[in-house]
């Protein structure tokens, strides 16, 4: 049985960093790289010392997940690692931004992530690991990043509950939500169109976030949060009423 690793959003940012770090530390028979841009996937594959299969799927199209499921059923590999890093966001006033594009955020960040996970699980065995990309915004409502934050709240809830189910069922498969704060990636090229969001308290690199995620997975955690400052923010969102948290956020953004 072929032992593989699967990465969505593999062409850049967090997805690319997960590909390079995991494949440098672990051997697979094949690595499946999923993203829209074939040229960028080829660049990533050149840096991986393992045979790569390039799957130029647009996960906004539900047929992509079905094609992926069909490929799994045809080849029946052992998926040792799944990283769901595909996603995007938009910053701005909810009522003023394009409605269809906002719904695409939910489609990619939530529905496609769940679809890829559910398609993969039957082909995972004991020791399998799933990394689901969430966000600091998973823990609180975020005005002016509204739909993005809501989509990431789904990721956190889905990941933790699924991890608990798999533990109780004795599958030996781990699921972890990776929930970083601001990360220096291409995310901002797509998310930012004006100065609605102007306060960014601390940036982390993809390398820092992935390093922490790999360490937290080994420690048996179901959530990974990189950085003391971000973990402190998460704690505050648990202690304070969310209306206060939102008021503080709006004050930071001068609203």
Secondary structure, 3 states (H helix, E strand, C coil): CCEEEEEECCCCHHHHHHHHHHHHHCCCCEEEEECCCHHHHHHHHHCCCCCEEEECCCCCCHHHHHHHHHHHHHHCCEEEEEEECCCCCCCCCCCCCCHHHHHHHHHHHHHHHHHHHHHHHCCCCCCCEEEEECCHHHHCCCCCCHHHHHHHHHHHHHHHHHHHHHHHCCCCCEEEEECCCEECCCHHHHHCCCCCCCCCCCEECHHHHHHHHHHHHHCCCCEECCCHHHHHHHHHHHHCCHHHHHHHHHHHCCC
